[in-house]
Amino acid sequence: MTPAVISLRSGRATARRMASLAAAGRLLRLELKRNAMPYVLPLLAAVFFFDTVRTADGFPPVWTVRASVIGDHMLFEFSAFAGGIAAWAGSRERRRKALDLVASTPRAAWARLSVTLAGTLGWLLLAFLAGVAAIYIPTALQASWGGPPLWPVLAGVAGVIAVTMIGFTCGVAVPGRFTGPLVAIGVLVLYQAGFREALGLTASPASSGTFALLSPAGAVPSVDAGVYHHVAPDVSAVQVMFMGGIAVALLGVLGLAAALRQPAAADSLRSLRALLAGGDDWLLRAVAVVLVAAGVAASWTAYSLAGTARLTATGWQIPALHDAASDRPVPFIPDCTSGPRGFKVCVHPAFSGYLSEVATALDPVAAEIAGLPGAPVRAEQVASTGTWPSGYGPSRTAGNPPVFQYSGEQVGDLFGVFWGIPAGDWPDWRAGFQQGLLDSFLTGPPHPAAAARTGPAPLGAAQQAVEDGLMIAAGSQPPLRIGQRDHPGGQITAAASRFASLPASARHAWLAAHLPALRAGTITAAQIP
Amino acid sequence: MTATAAVLKPAPARTAGPGRAGVRLAWLHIRSRRVPAGVLALAVCGGVLHAALHWHWAFGSGPYAQQIPMITEAGAAAVITVTSHSPFGETERATGRWLPYLRLFAAAGMCGLAIALLQLGAAGESLNEGILVLARNVTGITGIGLLCSLVTGGLLAWTLPLGYLAFCQYALLQGWTAPWTWPVRPPADRGAWICACAVFTAGLLLLTIRGPRTRLSDEE
């Protein structure tokens, strides 16, 4: 064979491949044009705006918190429409009574269905990624620290693909007018059942169901999630593997769909051989079987891995996937400022928008107790410990010199401290910070950092009166604590008023003299000047 | 009588009374709309509701408790709206003067049946907010679907109920009080009842008068 002939043959093969690609591109373009999804997009966009965008807007501009709406809200809306519309697209050949017509085309059923699937999936993924951009772009403009997390996006994309594959396969296998809505409803019920499990998740996945960890929806993370430590991608990776496995297996099922419609032989082994050997392209069918096996194996592996997960201080970890390097704290330089009276307050740079509010709140009460034994010399934000709904660790004063440590979740009795509460519009927010600082000051001397995990004990009547008096003197109205009742005759209120009306120097002197007794609980409210 | 005469003698006409003909007409109508399969789909919705309540897939109380019941109710409403699709289109409209009444009774009957089947699914289990909210949700969301069928046709009329469902999941968690978000309102809320019934009445009347949108390509 001469080089010229080889070159000619090679050129023809290339031309054939190009023509084939061009035909596929033309088919895909037609499919994108004729797909039902664009007609549903306005409705999906409206629901997305009302639910996902508005929810994200209500969250503080912290990347991990804002990204949580992808699994918790966005995927719900996309699941409803992805499942239904994919089933609608999958049942099209039957709906148009074109089964016999398309069966005579020189293309494998798999290729034909894949184009329809690709068109539907293309629209859905385009819409999904546009939705992610609608969440991430405002966050990028507002966030003062960090960068966009990609794992929630990947898990969301895997979820959309899996739901689309489920819907499409159901549409191909059971074409009918009820398939679309029933698939959508089934997917939504599965989603909500997973969400229910995820909210009830305890420290051991074995006791509360592995399904809970595989659910992309879950509890809203703490406000500083991903701020002090990286969020380990273990659970997201397992979710992607699980849902990706489902999608791959169903893609294989689609390849076998035409053959599966034939009545199965009694002997399953002979049936499998017939399935592989029958028809015009046994290779495609063998690939389909491999895909089914690979998909099932991936999903099963992911399920097994999720069962080994354990809860640590930095979140869920799966030993087989975990990278110990991700456990290291994320380095940062805190944003600090001092109030007019010199009390230094620091926050994590992700929450720098709250710095002046916190400093304004703490500075007056810190000045009231400045110089007394155990009085904090500064306040700093630390990582919140614990999870919702079991509760977060309390604020405390620890170290030498004493430092008031608070988290973005809880200060004293105030919860959800940095959850976008407009501090200036809500006096109780400021008073909550002051209470938190005074609680730990009045109930005892500062502990070493390691021993200060339990937080301050409940205040006695005299301690409460002194705290209220200090807050009144600082210009705040003490908020009533949950379950708090004054003593008969309003002893606490009266003592607080008396104490607040004293000159600042007299208050300070009395505290200096009686602080140990006050902390020990041996002073009554009536003894307060 | 010759053989020829016997052959030519007209066969005795099958005397079908107006009642029997009416029943046959109604049966043909509901069969053409796949109502029997629709009843099966409604039973599936009832079964899902029963399973969700029995195995505690749903929350027992609080705002989340209404989520899965609402999904099954929206699913039942979607099934009802899909049965409004006719495979005959314009031809059928031109021939039958009973068609509007058949549409009316089919949709209303399916709605009643859906409420009954869902209630049956919830029997013996603790259904959050009870049968009244279930009935209100099914009627109201069915009304939305029937209105949607005038624009999209019956086969895609399930999209708007699902969109409304997704929106109501948000309204539920945000504690909306607007009467048009009736799925999140308590059973005795008069405004919610008025809104749900108004939407259902409007949808049913317009479906009765105009019928769902039909296109030649809408076949099944």
Contacts between the chains, C-beta under 8 A, distances in Angstrom:
chain1	res1	chain2	res2	distance
A	36	B	156	7.0
A	39	B	152	7.8
A	39	B	156	7.9
A	40	B	159	5.6
A	43	B	159	6.2
A	43	B	160	6.8
A	43	B	163	4.5
A	44	B	163	7.4
A	46	B	163	7.0
A	46	B	167	7.8
A	47	B	163	5.2
A	47	B	166	4.5
A	47	B	167	5.4
A	50	B	167	5.5
A	50	B	170	5.8
A	51	B	166	6.4
A	51	B	167	6.7
A	51	B	169	7.0
A	51	B	170	3.9
A	54	B	170	7.4
A	55	B	170	7.2
A	73	B	170	7.5
A	76	B	166	6.5
A	76	B	169	6.7
A	77	B	166	4.8
A	80	B	162	4.7
A	80	B	163	7.7
A	80	B	165	7.1
A	80	B	166	5.6
A	81	B	159	7.2
A	81	B	162	6.8
A	81	B	163	7.9
A	84	B	158	6.5
A	84	B	159	7.0
A	84	B	162	6.6
A	85	B	159	8.0
A	88	B	155	7.7
A	88	B	156	7.1
A	94	B	220	7.9
A	95	B	155	7.8
A	95	B	219	6.0
A	95	B	220	5.4
A	96	B	217	7.0
A	96	B	219	6.2
A	97	B	219	6.0
A	176	B	34	7.6
A	176	B	37	7.1
A	176	B	220	7.3
A	177	B	34	6.0
A	177	B	82	5.0
A	177	B	83	7.9
A	177	B	85	6.3
A	177	B	154	7.7
A	177	B	155	5.6
A	177	B	220	5.4
A	178	B	34	7.4
A	178	B	37	6.3
A	178	B	38	6.7
A	178	B	41	4.6
A	178	B	79	6.0
A	178	B	82	6.0
A	180	B	82	8.0
A	180	B	156	8.0
A	180	B	158	6.3
A	181	B	41	7.9
A	181	B	75	6.2
A	181	B	78	3.7
A	181	B	79	6.1
A	181	B	82	6.2
A	181	B	158	4.0
A	181	B	162	7.4
A	182	B	41	6.0
A	182	B	44	6.7
A	182	B	75	6.9
A	182	B	79	7.5
A	184	B	75	7.7
A	184	B	78	7.6
A	184	B	158	7.3
A	184	B	162	5.7
A	185	B	45	7.0
A	185	B	48	7.3
A	185	B	71	6.0
A	185	B	72	6.9
A	185	B	74	7.2
A	185	B	75	3.4
A	185	B	78	7.1
A	186	B	48	7.5
A	188	B	71	4.8
A	188	B	165	7.7
A	189	B	48	5.8
A	189	B	52	6.5
A	189	B	57	7.1
A	189	B	68	6.0
A	189	B	71	5.6
A	189	B	72	7.3
A	192	B	57	7.1
A	192	B	58	7.2
A	192	B	67	5.1
A	192	B	68	5.2
A	192	B	71	6.6
A	193	B	52	7.1
A	193	B	57	4.0
A	193	B	58	7.9
A	193	B	68	7.4
A	196	B	56	7.7
A	196	B	57	5.9
A	196	B	58	6.6
A	196	B	59	6.1
A	196	B	64	7.4
A	199	B	64	7.8
